[in-house]
């Protein structure tokens, strides 16, 4: 079995000029993304990508295209997604690839696809509407890709179907949101969703419309015009284009990130990743801006080199690479260095800004959600010289715990100032978590406590003040700092990674749900999964070993 | 390994006079439930229930006590839950029992516990407030039992702790809602919840209060008085007791259900269960009331023999017995026989009724939720002679699909009337699903379509009308009926039971959540679990077998 999970060479960089699986064409306000998968272009050996079936490589290019459309082509208002093949939009995730992949890879692959689909929806709701123009059959993940679009057009040629054949053919679920989007997004009746998701051959034509599986159907001869009309109608409905000053109407390029280092440490421009395999820990250190951003003009001039955009892209890339490449590093330490006031100045420019500023905020929003959807223990370390303010404070709030040094390090530099954190407008709603609630409200489960914290906005909060407001988990002084953190890290490394993933997923996603749906739906699901894992129930698992005097023997790979 | 899953002898009947693990004492408006687990009283051999640890038998008695308090002791307004042991409230689920149990049993055990905890909360919110009086340590499921209570009092004796040691000691999650209730119910800050749930030894005294893990602490000498005070305060706060007429102020007894039959068919008074092992199907047929309920006085006179109460208790019992005893019967057919107008008359009495009527409605609400939380495919069959109206229509709406015969059976009795369904006030909000939304709104994902259906309330809807309103999945006529159902049933029996469980759990629980939290939380969790199951990824699983020409070889046990 090939083992894609250990590849540290996996790159999430892509460029339209060298896409192997997509074509991106921009024609005024309408872009077209054409899926034309190279069967021989799989990321790993052992499978062929026939019928526009996809693997992670296809989705890495799609994620790049979605991102690039927002930053480089802001004039685009509608994106038509279609296929270059005859009578086949996409057969979905490649089954050979899934069959040969390890559990951890499958889970991370689905997660990355889900995040890309969320980015498509995020775009559809804020300026660039996606239209799925299904010129042929869309099956499984192919139809799930269409479901992420705002509108779906299906060819009415007597053969093209939409289908979710996973349950009847593969014994698994549609893994990228299909069941949820059927009912919650498209309003498909739930009994019809049941029939549809158990009908391997799918549904076509008028019935697909009647069941709300697609929005429109069109004969092959009318198909291209119908897709174009849907795009134009969505542009007309979404109102006036975002105002762009003459000096700032051009999109900005997104060049490849520069990243250097060894297998144990890589450095981007603003983000440093250090791996400690012995302790099973990765540290991510984000450097704040070297100087305050002066205004939106500077943002445009600097483009991808501007701090808020560059730092977000780098953090996003580091998260994906660590997820796939370093499954055994179960704890991530999140740190910052720099000047809090420069971070807050950048935030002020972004909040008051134009379309580009909004796109940068959007990228932080998605990146923070990617961080929270990561099955690693996240520990924020707030030390002297750090700049956890505004946007960067959200990084700390995304973590499972926050440790803040009370005072300074005795053996640190002479000019040390004690660590401070500062709240700002970015903490008040611009960067909501996946539930739609802010991280502060999610943290406290209470708007009142969140408001009390927000009332200090702009003030440098000491460790004692932050602890009093409930913004940090603990505030040890220099005497205790090292011992306490060593204990936390070694304790975490000794726990079942499956239990930690389940626990963190449950504690991180508070918000507007009913308790009963959570307990019966989400919590039980994680529990079932954990019960099945050898780490709990295998011959060396914790349940079997409990009481024997032997410690459980865990496979430390995180999933 | 003992295999509790195949026991068909498991009974959910219990009676306070013969409890082995609890004492129920009623003193005016305050009841006390004392946990005193008999170590030798385990349901299955192979483990000892030390330190008030529990197995399913302990929870069956608890579920009985919670139910009985509502029907037999309506004067009770507060229930103090405490322990007979010194310095130990409960050590939680028995680990030896968990270690020797099969996956399916563990999952069903947790589900039954979760449903019982939900019943405690349901009572706390509607007339009987539960107070956890932790006179000693409450660990794991012991603390989760306390979390289901409205208030928690902890002994402040220097040793009693509350704890969730599952993650650090067992490599599994607290399986009965602990993580969710910590944050969503008690407002424990999520980073502190993380620290708490990874601290095996637990938290005691003032810190447990500061972290909101308990509501009060009391010295051992003051403990009993403090518990009593909490009970009295909750009574005072919950307002006047429910009005009871002189003729109806007494609770009603809940005698054991009468149930006769063989291993393949059992008959309660109103519910018939028939098992077809060859087809992997169980049929549940609910007979409607023999005559309309004349009023609330008749409800009191008949008590547990009254149709709406008896039918709900029988259905509830049948669900639990089939879940544990018949895991290989993956499809349940839901049928009714009787007079729709008599069902609607009973509904009218309940809706206009007193405390007993409210309790009967509450039992239907919980029973319908138990049905929906069951991992079996649920198919409602609406045939001539059925009475899917009001409360019984909710049974059909809880199903995954509804099939309604259009016309009559050609070879049926001469006086057949075509099947009809009738909506009534019970479908408009009195029996909400777990999300809090009605089944009609959940079905359509749309209040407008639900309202359109409700506008027909009281009218007998033919198959064609029901289909037009979207209330049934299909309306075949006599020519197609048998073939179509045979196809549905055999198709269902051939699918992966894990994939079906995951699909149904996702389609059944629509409602107020954000799509992203569902996709990343619930859906991914089910998917991870399914990926791990041999039915998907084992050597004979569907993913491995796909494309080989061999069919997957499924273990048909449902979990």
Interface residues (C-beta under 8 A of the other chain):
Chain A: X95 X96 X98 X99 X103 X106 X107 X110 X111 X114 X118 X166 X167 X168 X169 X170 X171 X172 X173 X175 X177 X179 X180 X181 X182 X183 X184 X185 X187 X188 X189 X190 X191 X192 X193 X194 X195 X197 X198 X369 X373 X399 X400 X401 X402 X434 X435 X436 X442 X443 X444 X445 X446 X470 X473 X491 X492 X495 X496 X498 X499 X500 X502 X503 X504 X505 X506 X507 X508 X509 X510 X511 X512 X513 X514 X515 X516 X517 X518 X519 X520 X521 X522 X523 X524 X525 X526 X527 X528 X529 X530 X531 X532 X533 X535 X536 X537 X541 X542 X543 X544 X546 X547 X552 X554 X559
Chain B: X95 X96 X98 X99 X103 X106 X107 X110 X111 X114 X118 X166 X167 X168 X169 X170 X171 X172 X173 X175 X177 X179 X180 X181 X182 X183 X184 X185 X187 X188 X189 X190 X191 X192 X193 X194 X195 X197 X198 X369 X373 X399 X400 X401 X402 X434 X435 X436 X442 X443 X444 X445 X446 X470 X473 X491 X492 X495 X496 X498 X499 X500 X502 X503 X504 X505 X506 X507 X508 X509 X510 X511 X512 X513 X514 X515 X516 X517 X518 X519 X520 X521 X522 X523 X524 X525 X526 X527 X528 X529 X530 X531 X532 X533 X535 X536 X537 X541 X542 X543 X544 X546 X547 X552 X554 X559
